[in-house]
């Protein structure tokens, strides 16, 4: 079996990711607000504060996930690199025109999540998909 060719991609577009974060955050906030406002029984102040805190945390999480900085993804036929840092890349979600990739830098425990969409990468999309789904070389453990 042939190895996939080298691929070098600049990840700069995150419209699908941001739209998904907006929808999920809005759904979560609307659900909590509807539950809180729709209660027939009086709601204790402690429960009100807990729901308010959950709403603030949901909003803060959505804002933190909204911000994604541009990155360079590189496959040299042997190893994956993100911004010149080598590591292991796995596909977490593949929806066809959109993928969520899990990158674990070598020697580190902190995972980096890379939302990748076809828009803006049309000419390189097939090569990227081949590279992320191709089996690793036999020399790897």
DSSP file (Angstrom, degrees, kcal/mol; ACC not computed):
  #  RESIDUE AA STRUCTURE BP1 BP2  ACC     N-H-->O    O-->H-N    N-H-->O    O-->H-N    TCO  KAPPA ALPHA  PHI   PSI    X-CA   Y-CA   Z-CA
    1    1 A X              0   0    0      0, 0.0     2,-0.2     0, 0.0     0, 0.0   0.000 360.0 360.0 360.0 135.5    0.0    0.0    0.0
    2    2 A X        -     0   0    0      1,-0.1     2,-0.2     3,-0.0     3,-0.1  -0.510 360.0-118.9 -78.5 145.7    1.3    3.4   -0.9
    3    3 A X        -     0   0    0     -2,-0.2     2,-0.1     1,-0.1    -1,-0.1  -0.500  37.2 -99.1 -77.1 153.2    1.7    6.1    1.8
    4    4 A X        -     0   0    0    131,-0.2    -1,-0.1    -2,-0.2     3,-0.1  -0.432  45.1-102.5 -72.1 149.9   -0.3    9.2    1.3
    5    5 A X        -     0   0    0      1,-0.1    72,-0.2    -2,-0.1    -1,-0.1  -0.224  46.2 -81.5 -70.4 161.6    1.6   12.2   -0.2
    6    6 A X        -     0   0    0     70,-0.2     2,-0.4    68,-0.0    70,-0.2  -0.327  48.3-165.4 -62.1 143.6    2.8   15.1    1.9
    7    7 A X  E     -A   75   0A   0     68,-2.3    68,-3.4    -3,-0.1     2,-0.4  -0.998  13.2-175.8-134.8 135.7    0.2   17.7    2.7
    8    8 A X  E     +A   74   0A   0     -2,-0.4     2,-0.4    66,-0.2    66,-0.2  -0.967  15.0 173.5-134.3 119.3    0.7   21.2    4.1
    9    9 A X  E     -A   73   0A   0     64,-3.4    64,-3.1    -2,-0.4     2,-0.7  -0.961  27.8-142.9-131.1 141.0   -2.4   23.2    4.9
   10   10 A X  E     -A   72   0A   0     -2,-0.4     2,-0.8    62,-0.2    62,-0.2  -0.918  19.0-148.7-101.3 116.4   -3.0   26.5    6.6
   11   11 A X  E     +A   71   0A   0     60,-3.5    60,-1.7    -2,-0.7     3,-0.1  -0.770  44.2 135.1 -88.8 111.1   -6.2   26.4    8.7
   12   12 A X        +     0   0    0     -2,-0.8     2,-0.5    58,-0.2    -1,-0.2   0.542  45.8  77.2-131.5 -18.0   -7.8   29.8    8.7
   13   13 A X        +     0   0    0    106,-0.2   104,-0.4   104,-0.1    -1,-0.1  -0.870  37.2 159.7-106.3 129.3  -11.5   29.4    8.2
   14   14 A X     >  +     0   0    0     -2,-0.5     4,-2.6   102,-0.1     5,-0.2  -0.025  29.1 126.1-135.8  31.0  -13.7   28.3   11.1
   15   15 A X  H  > S+     0   0    0      1,-0.2     4,-2.4     2,-0.2     5,-0.2   0.897  77.1  47.7 -60.5 -44.9  -17.2   29.3   10.0
   16   16 A X  H  > S+     0   0    0      2,-0.2     4,-2.2     1,-0.2    -1,-0.2   0.910 113.4  48.9 -65.0 -41.6  -18.8   25.9   10.5
   17   17 A X  H  > S+     0   0    0      2,-0.2     4,-2.3     1,-0.2    -2,-0.2   0.930 112.8  47.2 -62.2 -46.5  -17.2   25.5   13.9
   18   18 A X  H  X S+     0   0    0     -4,-2.6     4,-2.2     1,-0.2    -2,-0.2   0.882 111.0  51.4 -66.2 -38.5  -18.3   29.0   15.1
   19   19 A X  H  X S+     0   0    0     -4,-2.4     4,-2.5    -5,-0.2    -1,-0.2   0.916 110.5  49.3 -63.5 -42.5  -21.8   28.4   13.8
   20   20 A X  H  X S+     0   0    0     -4,-2.2     4,-2.6     1,-0.2     5,-0.2   0.905 111.1  49.2 -63.5 -41.5  -22.0   25.1   15.7
   21   21 A X  H  X S+     0   0    0     -4,-2.3     4,-2.5     2,-0.2     5,-0.2   0.889 111.2  50.4 -65.2 -38.6  -20.7   26.8   18.9
   22   22 A X  H  X S+     0   0    0     -4,-2.2     4,-2.5     2,-0.2     5,-0.2   0.929 112.7  45.9 -63.7 -46.1  -23.3   29.6   18.5
   23   23 A X  H  X S+     0   0    0     -4,-2.5     4,-2.5     2,-0.2    -2,-0.2   0.928 115.0  46.5 -64.5 -46.0  -26.2   27.1   18.0
   24   24 A X  H  X S+     0   0    0     -4,-2.6     4,-2.4     2,-0.2    -2,-0.2   0.913 114.6  46.5 -64.2 -43.1  -25.1   24.9   21.0
   25   25 A X  H  X S+     0   0    0     -4,-2.5     4,-2.8    -5,-0.2     5,-0.2   0.926 113.6  48.5 -65.7 -44.0  -24.6   27.8   23.3
   26   26 A X  H  X S+     0   0    0     -4,-2.5     4,-2.7    -5,-0.2     5,-0.2   0.905 112.3  49.3 -62.6 -41.1  -27.9   29.4   22.4
   27   27 A X  H  X S+     0   0    0     -4,-2.5     4,-2.2    -5,-0.2    -1,-0.2   0.918 113.1  46.8 -64.6 -42.8  -29.7   26.1   22.8
   28   28 A X  H  X S+     0   0    0     -4,-2.4     4,-2.2     2,-0.2    -2,-0.2   0.928 115.3  44.9 -64.5 -45.4  -28.1   25.6   26.2
   29   29 A X  H  X S+     0   0    0     -4,-2.8     4,-2.5     1,-0.2     5,-0.2   0.908 114.0  49.5 -66.0 -41.8  -28.9   29.1   27.4
   30   30 A X  H  X S+     0   0    0     -4,-2.7     4,-2.6    -5,-0.2     5,-0.2   0.885 110.3  51.4 -65.1 -38.3  -32.4   29.0   26.1
   31   31 A X  H  X S+     0   0    0     -4,-2.2     4,-2.3    -5,-0.2    -2,-0.2   0.932 112.5  44.6 -64.3 -46.0  -33.1   25.7   27.8
   32   32 A X  H  X S+     0   0    0     -4,-2.2     4,-2.4     2,-0.2    -2,-0.2   0.913 115.2  48.0 -65.9 -41.8  -31.9   26.9   31.1
   33   33 A X  H  X S+     0   0    0     -4,-2.5     4,-2.8     2,-0.2     5,-0.2   0.914 112.4  49.0 -65.2 -42.1  -33.8   30.2   30.8
   34   34 A X  H  X S+     0   0    0     -4,-2.6     4,-2.1     2,-0.2    -2,-0.2   0.903 112.3  48.6 -64.0 -41.1  -37.0   28.4   29.8
   35   35 A X  H  < S+     0   0    0     -4,-2.3     4,-0.5    -5,-0.2    -2,-0.2   0.928 114.4  45.7 -63.4 -44.3  -36.7   25.9   32.7
   36   36 A X  H >< S+     0   0    0     -4,-2.4     3,-0.5     1,-0.2    -2,-0.2   0.912 119.5  39.3 -66.9 -43.1  -36.1   28.7   35.1
   37   37 A X  H 3< S+     0   0    0     -4,-2.8    -1,-0.2     1,-0.2    -2,-0.2   0.730 112.0  57.6 -79.9 -22.4  -38.9   30.9   33.9
   38   38 A X  T 3< S+     0   0    0     -4,-2.1     2,-0.2    -5,-0.2    -1,-0.2   0.443  75.4 117.6 -90.6   0.3  -41.4   28.1   33.3
   39   39 A X    <   -     0   0    0     -3,-0.5     4,-0.1    -4,-0.5    -3,-0.0  -0.494  47.5-163.0 -70.7 132.2  -41.4   26.8   36.8
   40   40 A X  S    S+     0   0    0     -2,-0.2    -1,-0.2     2,-0.1     2,-0.2   0.837  73.3  70.0 -82.2 -34.7  -44.8   26.9   38.5
   41   41 A X  S    S-     0   0    0      1,-0.1     2,-0.1     0, 0.0    -2,-0.0  -0.492 103.0 -92.6 -79.3 152.2  -43.4   26.5   41.9
   42   42 A X        -     0   0    0     -2,-0.2     2,-0.5     1,-0.1    -1,-0.1  -0.426  41.5-134.2 -62.6 138.1  -41.4   29.3   43.5
   43   43 A X        -     0   0    0     -4,-0.1    -1,-0.1    -2,-0.1    -7,-0.0  -0.814  19.1-118.2 -98.0 132.6  -37.7   28.7   42.8
   44   44 A X     >  -     0   0    0     -2,-0.5     4,-2.3     1,-0.1     5,-0.2  -0.270  19.8-119.1 -66.8 155.8  -35.3   29.1   45.7
   45   45 A X  H  > S+     0   0    0      1,-0.2     4,-2.4     2,-0.2     5,-0.2   0.832 114.3  56.7 -66.1 -31.2  -32.7   31.8   45.5
   46   46 A X  H  > S+     0   0    0      2,-0.2     4,-2.0     1,-0.2    -1,-0.2   0.913 109.0  45.3 -66.0 -41.6  -29.9   29.2   45.7
   47   47 A X  H  > S+     0   0    0      2,-0.2     4,-2.5     1,-0.2     5,-0.2   0.891 111.7  52.6 -68.7 -38.8  -31.3   27.3   42.7
   48   48 A X  H  X S+     0   0    0     -4,-2.3     4,-2.4     1,-0.2    -2,-0.2   0.917 110.6  47.6 -61.3 -43.2  -31.7   30.6   40.8
   49   49 A X  H  X S+     0   0    0     -4,-2.4     4,-2.5     2,-0.2    -2,-0.2   0.880 110.7  52.3 -65.9 -37.7  -28.1   31.4   41.5
   50   50 A X  H  X S+     0   0    0     -4,-2.0     4,-2.2     2,-0.2    -2,-0.2   0.922 111.7  45.0 -64.8 -44.6  -27.0   28.0   40.5
   51   51 A X  H  X S+     0   0    0     -4,-2.5     4,-2.2     2,-0.2    -2,-0.2   0.897 112.6  52.0 -66.5 -39.8  -28.8   28.2   37.1
   52   52 A X  H  X S+     0   0    0     -4,-2.4     4,-2.2    -5,-0.2    -2,-0.2   0.911 110.3  48.8 -62.4 -41.8  -27.4   31.8   36.6
   53   53 A X  H  X S+     0   0    0     -4,-2.5     4,-2.5     1,-0.2    -2,-0.2   0.903 110.2  51.2 -64.1 -40.7  -23.9   30.5   37.3
   54   54 A X  H  X S+     0   0    0     -4,-2.2     4,-2.3     1,-0.2    -1,-0.2   0.875 109.5  50.9 -63.5 -37.0  -24.4   27.6   34.8
   55   55 A X  H  X S+     0   0    0     -4,-2.2     4,-2.2     2,-0.2    -2,-0.2   0.907 110.5  48.2 -67.0 -41.7  -25.6   30.1   32.2
   56   56 A X  H  X S+     0   0    0     -4,-2.2     4,-2.6     2,-0.2    -2,-0.2   0.912 112.7  48.7 -64.4 -42.3  -22.5   32.3   32.7
   57   57 A X  H  X S+     0   0    0     -4,-2.5     4,-2.6     2,-0.2    -2,-0.2   0.882 109.9  51.9 -65.5 -38.2  -20.3   29.2   32.5
   58   58 A X  H  X S+     0   0    0     -4,-2.3     4,-2.2     2,-0.2    -2,-0.2   0.924 112.1  46.1 -62.7 -44.1  -22.1   28.1   29.3
   59   59 A X  H  X S+     0   0    0     -4,-2.2     4,-2.3     2,-0.2    -2,-0.2   0.922 112.7  49.8 -63.8 -44.6  -21.5   31.5   27.7
   60   60 A X  H  X S+     0   0    0     -4,-2.6     4,-2.3     1,-0.2    -2,-0.2   0.895 111.0  49.6 -63.1 -40.5  -17.9   31.6   28.8
   61   61 A X  H  X S+     0   0    0     -4,-2.6     4,-2.3     2,-0.2    -1,-0.2   0.913 110.1  50.6 -64.3 -42.3  -17.2   28.2   27.4
   62   62 A X  H  X S+     0   0    0     -4,-2.2     4,-1.7     1,-0.2    -2,-0.2   0.907 110.7  49.2 -62.4 -41.4  -18.9   29.1   24.1
   63   63 A X  H  X S+     0   0    0     -4,-2.3     4,-1.4     2,-0.2    -1,-0.2   0.910 111.2  49.4 -64.4 -42.0  -16.7   32.3   23.9
   64   64 A X  H  < S+     0   0    0     -4,-2.3    -2,-0.2     1,-0.2    -1,-0.2   0.875 114.2  44.7 -66.8 -35.7  -13.5   30.3   24.6
   65   65 A X  H  < S+     0   0    0     -4,-2.3    -1,-0.2     1,-0.2    -2,-0.2   0.740 104.6  64.6 -77.8 -22.9  -14.4   27.7   21.9
   66   66 A X  H  < S+     0   0    0     -4,-1.7     2,-0.7    -5,-0.2    -2,-0.2   0.890  88.2  77.3 -64.7 -40.9  -15.4   30.4   19.5
   67   67 A X     <  +     0   0    0     -4,-1.4     2,-0.4    -5,-0.1    -1,-0.1  -0.628  57.3 163.3 -79.3 113.5  -11.8   31.8   19.3
   68   68 A X        -     0   0    0     -2,-0.7     2,-0.2   -56,-0.1   -54,-0.1  -0.995  26.7-142.7-129.2 124.9   -9.7   29.5   17.2
   69   69 A X        -     0   0    0     -2,-0.4   -58,-0.1     1,-0.1    -2,-0.0  -0.578  29.8 -94.7 -87.7 150.8   -6.4   30.9   15.9
   70   70 A X        -     0   0    0     -2,-0.2     2,-0.3   -58,-0.1   -58,-0.2  -0.321  50.1-177.6 -59.6 143.4   -5.0   30.1   12.5
   71   71 A X  E     -A   11   0A   0    -60,-1.7   -60,-3.5    -3,-0.1     2,-0.5  -0.951  26.8-123.4-142.0 159.4   -2.6   27.1   12.4
   72   72 A X  E     -A   10   0A   0     -2,-0.3    11,-2.7   -62,-0.2     2,-0.5  -0.937  21.8-163.6-108.6 124.4   -0.4   25.2   10.0
   73   73 A X  E     -AB   9  82A   0    -64,-3.1   -64,-3.4    -2,-0.5     2,-0.4  -0.919  12.7-178.5-108.7 128.8   -1.1   21.5    9.6
   74   74 A X  E     -AB   8  81A   0      7,-2.8     7,-2.4    -2,-0.5     2,-0.5  -0.991  18.5-174.1-137.5 129.9    1.7   19.5    7.9
   75   75 A X  E     -AB   7  80A   0    -68,-3.4   -68,-2.3    -2,-0.4     5,-0.2  -0.990   1.0-176.8-118.7 120.5    2.0   15.8    7.0
   76   76 A X        -     0   0    0      3,-1.8   -70,-0.2    -2,-0.5     4,-0.1   0.280  59.2 -94.5-100.3  10.5    5.5   14.9    5.6
   77   77 A X  S    S+     0   0    0      2,-0.2    60,-0.1   -72,-0.2   -73,-0.1   0.213 121.2  46.7  95.9 -14.3    4.6   11.2    4.9
   78   78 A X  S    S+     0   0    0      1,-0.4     2,-0.3    58,-0.1    59,-0.2   0.639 116.0  12.4-124.6 -38.2    6.0   10.1    8.3
   79   79 A X        -     0   0    0     57,-0.1    -3,-1.8     9,-0.0    -1,-0.4  -0.980  64.4-119.7-147.8 154.1    4.7   12.4   11.0
   80   80 A X  E     -BC  75  87A   0      7,-1.0     7,-1.9    -2,-0.3     2,-0.4  -0.722  26.5-170.9 -92.9 145.6    2.1   15.2   11.6
   81   81 A X  E     -BC  74  86A   0     -7,-2.4    -7,-2.8    -2,-0.3     2,-0.5  -0.998  12.2-165.4-134.8 139.0    3.1   18.7   12.7
   82   82 A X  E >  S-BC  73  85A   0      3,-2.3     3,-1.6    -2,-0.4    -9,-0.2  -0.984  86.7 -16.4-122.1 118.0    0.9   21.5   13.9
   83   83 A X  T 3  S-     0   0    0    -11,-2.7    -1,-0.1    -2,-0.5   -10,-0.1   0.916 130.2 -53.5  50.4  47.9    2.8   24.8   13.8
   84   84 A X  T 3  S+     0   0    0    -12,-0.3     2,-0.6     1,-0.2    -1,-0.3   0.488 111.9 122.9  69.4   6.6    6.1   22.9   13.6
   85   85 A X  E <   -C   82   0A   0     -3,-1.6    -3,-2.3    20,-0.0    -1,-0.2  -0.882  57.4-137.4 -98.8 120.3    5.3   20.8   16.7
   86   86 A X  E     +C   81   0A   0     -2,-0.6    20,-2.5    -5,-0.2     2,-0.3  -0.404  42.6 122.9 -75.6 153.9    5.3   17.0   15.9
   87   87 A X  E     -CD  80 105A   0     -7,-1.9    -7,-1.0    18,-0.3     2,-0.4  -0.983  57.9 -63.5 178.8-171.0    2.6   14.8   17.3
   88   88 A X  E     - D   0 104A   0     16,-2.4    16,-2.7    -2,-0.3     2,-0.5  -0.840  39.1-159.9-102.8 134.6   -0.1   12.2   16.7
   89   89 A X  E     + D   0 103A   0     -2,-0.4     2,-0.3    14,-0.2    14,-0.2  -0.962  12.5 175.7-119.1 129.2   -3.2   13.2   14.7
   90   90 A X  E     - D   0 102A   0     12,-2.4    12,-3.2    -2,-0.5     2,-0.6  -0.954  32.7-117.8-129.7 149.5   -6.5   11.3   14.9
   91   91 A X  E     + D   0 101A   0     -2,-0.3    10,-0.2    41,-0.3     3,-0.1  -0.786  30.5 173.6 -86.7 119.3   -9.9   11.9   13.4
   92   92 A X  E    S+     0   0A   0      8,-2.5     2,-0.4    -2,-0.6     9,-0.2   0.867  72.6   9.4 -89.6 -45.4  -12.5   12.5   16.1
   93   93 A X  E     - D   0 100A   0      7,-1.7     7,-2.5     0, 0.0     2,-0.4  -1.000  60.9-175.0-138.0 133.7  -15.4   13.4   13.9
   94   94 A X  E     + D   0  99A   0     -2,-0.4     5,-0.2     5,-0.2     3,-0.1  -0.926  12.1 165.6-131.6 108.6  -15.7   13.3   10.1
   95   95 A X        -     0   0    0      3,-3.2     2,-1.2    -2,-0.4     4,-0.1   0.192  56.7-108.8-104.7  14.2  -18.8   14.7    8.6
   96   96 A X  S    S+     0   0    0      2,-0.3    -1,-0.1     1,-0.2     3,-0.0  -0.682 112.2  35.4  94.9 -82.7  -17.5   14.8    5.0
   97   97 A X  S    S+     0   0    0     -2,-1.2    21,-2.8     1,-0.1    22,-0.3   0.450 125.4  43.0 -84.7   2.5  -17.1   18.5    4.4
   98   98 A X  E     - E   0 117A   0     19,-0.2    -3,-3.2    20,-0.1    -2,-0.3  -0.995  63.9-177.0-148.0 139.0  -16.0   19.1    8.0
   99   99 A X  E     -DE  94 116A   0     17,-3.1    17,-3.2    -2,-0.3     2,-0.6  -0.979  19.5-148.0-135.3 149.5  -13.7   17.2   10.4
  100  100 A X  E     -DE  93 115A   0     -7,-2.5    -8,-2.5    -2,-0.3    -7,-1.7  -0.978  25.7-162.9-113.3 116.5  -12.7   17.6   14.1
  101  101 A X  E     -DE  91 114A   0     13,-2.7    13,-2.9    -2,-0.6     2,-0.6  -0.788  11.6-144.9-105.0 143.7   -9.1   16.4   14.5
  102  102 A X  E     -DE  90 113A   0    -12,-3.2   -12,-2.4    -2,-0.3     2,-0.5  -0.934  17.2-170.1-108.5 117.6   -7.4   15.5   17.7
  103  103 A X  E     -DE  89 112A   0      9,-3.2     9,-3.2    -2,-0.6     2,-0.6  -0.941   7.2-171.7-114.2 123.7   -3.7   16.4   17.9
  104  104 A X  E     -DE  88 111A   0    -16,-2.7   -16,-2.4    -2,-0.5     7,-0.2  -0.926  22.4-136.5-114.0 105.7   -1.5   15.2   20.7
  105  105 A X  E >   -D   87   0A   0      5,-0.7     3,-1.9    -2,-0.6   -18,-0.3  -0.294  33.6 -93.5 -61.4 143.7    1.9   16.8   20.7
  106  106 A X  T 3  S+     0   0    0    -20,-2.5    -1,-0.1     1,-0.3     3,-0.1  -0.331 109.2  10.0 -57.9 132.8    4.8   14.5   21.3
  107  107 A X  T 3  S+     0   0    0      1,-0.2     2,-0.3    -3,-0.1    -1,-0.3   0.542 111.3  99.4  76.7   7.6    5.8   14.4   24.9
  108  108 A X    <   -     0   0    0     -3,-1.9    -1,-0.2     1,-0.1     0, 0.0  -0.865  58.5-154.9-124.5 159.2    2.8   16.4   26.1
  109  109 A X        +     0   0    0     -2,-0.3     2,-0.5    -3,-0.1    -1,-0.1   0.575  66.5 100.4-104.9 -14.6   -0.5   15.4   27.6
  110  110 A X        -     0   0    0     -5,-0.0    -5,-0.7     1,-0.0     2,-0.3  -0.624  64.8-143.7 -81.2 123.2   -2.5   18.4   26.5
  111  111 A X  E     -E  104   0A   0     -2,-0.5     2,-0.5    -7,-0.2    -7,-0.2  -0.598   4.9-150.8 -84.6 142.0   -4.7   17.7   23.4
  112  112 A X  E     -E  103   0A   0     -9,-3.2    -9,-3.2    -2,-0.3     2,-0.5  -0.965   9.3-148.0-112.1 131.3   -5.3   20.3   20.7
  113  113 A X  E     -E  102   0A   0     -2,-0.5     2,-0.6   -11,-0.2   -11,-0.2  -0.850   9.6-163.6-101.1 132.6   -8.5   20.1   18.8
  114  114 A X  E     -E  101   0A   0    -13,-2.9   -13,-2.7    -2,-0.5     2,-0.5  -0.922   6.1-157.6-120.6 105.4   -8.5   21.3   15.2
  115  115 A X  E     -E  100   0A   0     -2,-0.6     2,-0.4   -15,-0.2   -15,-0.2  -0.724  19.3-173.8 -79.4 125.8  -11.8   22.1   13.5
  116  116 A X  E     -E   99   0A   0    -17,-3.2   -17,-3.1    -2,-0.5     2,-0.3  -0.981   5.9-171.8-126.8 128.1  -11.2   21.7    9.7
  117  117 A X  E     -E   98   0A   0     -2,-0.4   -19,-0.2  -104,-0.4  -104,-0.1  -0.894  29.2-129.7-121.0 152.3  -13.7   22.6    7.0
  118  118 A X  S >  S+     0   0    0    -21,-2.8     3,-2.9    -2,-0.3     4,-0.2   0.859  81.2  98.0 -65.4 -37.6  -13.6   22.0    3.3
  119  119 A X  T 3  S+     0   0    0    -22,-0.3    -2,-0.2     1,-0.3  -106,-0.2  -0.330  95.5  16.0 -59.0 125.0  -14.4   25.6    2.4
  120  120 A X  T 3  S+     0   0    0     -2,-0.1    -1,-0.3  -108,-0.1    -2,-0.1   0.211 122.9  64.4  94.9 -13.6  -11.2   27.4    1.7
  121  121 A X    X>  +     0   0    0     -3,-2.9     4,-1.6    -4,-0.1     3,-1.5   0.064  58.7 129.6-123.8  22.6   -9.3   24.1    1.2
  122  122 A X  T 34 S+     0   0    0      1,-0.3     4,-0.5     2,-0.2     3,-0.4   0.850  74.2  47.6 -50.9 -44.6  -11.1   22.8   -1.8
  123  123 A X  T 34 S+     0   0    0      1,-0.2    -1,-0.3     2,-0.1     4,-0.2   0.727 122.8  34.6 -73.1 -19.9   -8.0   22.0   -3.8
  124  124 A X  T <> S+     0   0    0     -3,-1.5     4,-2.4    -6,-0.2    -1,-0.2   0.447  91.1  95.0-109.9  -3.5   -6.3   20.3   -0.9
  125  125 A X  H  X S+     0   0    0     -4,-1.6     4,-2.6    -3,-0.4     5,-0.2   0.902  84.8  47.9 -61.3 -45.8   -9.3   18.6    0.8
  126  126 A X  H  > S+     0   0    0     -4,-0.5     4,-2.4     1,-0.2    -1,-0.2   0.924 112.9  48.8 -63.0 -44.0   -9.0   15.2   -0.9
  127  127 A X  H  > S+     0   0    0     -4,-0.2     4,-2.2     2,-0.2    -1,-0.2   0.890 111.8  50.0 -63.4 -39.2   -5.3   15.0   -0.1
  128  128 A X  H  X S+     0   0    0     -4,-2.4     4,-2.7     2,-0.2     5,-0.2   0.940 110.9  48.3 -64.1 -46.7   -5.9   16.0    3.5
  129  129 A X  H  X S+     0   0    0     -4,-2.6     4,-1.6     1,-0.2    -2,-0.2   0.892 111.7  50.2 -62.8 -38.9   -8.7   13.4    3.9
  130  130 A X  H  X S+     0   0    0     -4,-2.4     4,-1.0    -5,-0.2    -1,-0.2   0.920 112.4  47.8 -62.8 -42.5   -6.4   10.7    2.4
  131  131 A X  H  < S+     0   0    0     -4,-2.2     3,-0.4     1,-0.2    -2,-0.2   0.914 112.2  46.7 -67.4 -43.5   -3.6   11.6    4.8
  132  132 A X  H  < S+     0   0    0     -4,-2.7   -41,-0.3     1,-0.2    -1,-0.2   0.794 119.3  41.1 -72.3 -24.9   -5.7   11.7    8.0
  133  133 A X  H  < S+     0   0    0     -4,-1.6    -1,-0.2    -5,-0.2    -2,-0.2   0.517  91.5 106.4 -98.2  -5.6   -7.4    8.4    7.1
  134  134 A X  S  < S-     0   0    0     -4,-1.0  -131,-0.1    -3,-0.4     2,-0.1  -0.432  77.9-105.2 -74.9 148.2   -4.3    6.5    5.8
  135  135 A X        -     0   0    0     -2,-0.1  -131,-0.2     1,-0.1    -1,-0.1  -0.383  39.3-107.7 -67.7 150.4   -2.7    3.8    7.9
  136  136 A X        -     0   0    0      1,-0.1    -1,-0.1  -133,-0.1   -58,-0.1  -0.311  45.7 -82.4 -74.1 162.7    0.6    4.7    9.6
  137  137 A X    >   -     0   0    0    -59,-0.2     3,-1.4     1,-0.1    -1,-0.1  -0.203  36.0-114.3 -65.6 158.1    3.8    3.3    8.3
  138  138 A X  T 3  S+     0   0    0      1,-0.3    -1,-0.1    -3,-0.1    -2,-0.1   0.684 110.7  70.2 -67.6 -17.9    4.9   -0.2    9.4
  139  139 A X  T 3  S+     0   0    0      2,-0.1    -1,-0.3     0, 0.0     2,-0.2   0.683  80.5  92.1 -74.4 -16.8    7.9    1.3   11.3
  140  140 A X    <         0   0    0     -3,-1.4    -4,-0.0     1,-0.1     0, 0.0  -0.514 360.0 360.0 -77.5 147.2    5.6    2.8   13.9
  141  141 A X              0   0    0     -2,-0.2    -1,-0.1     0, 0.0    -3,-0.1   0.495 360.0 360.0 -68.7 360.0    4.8    0.7   17.0
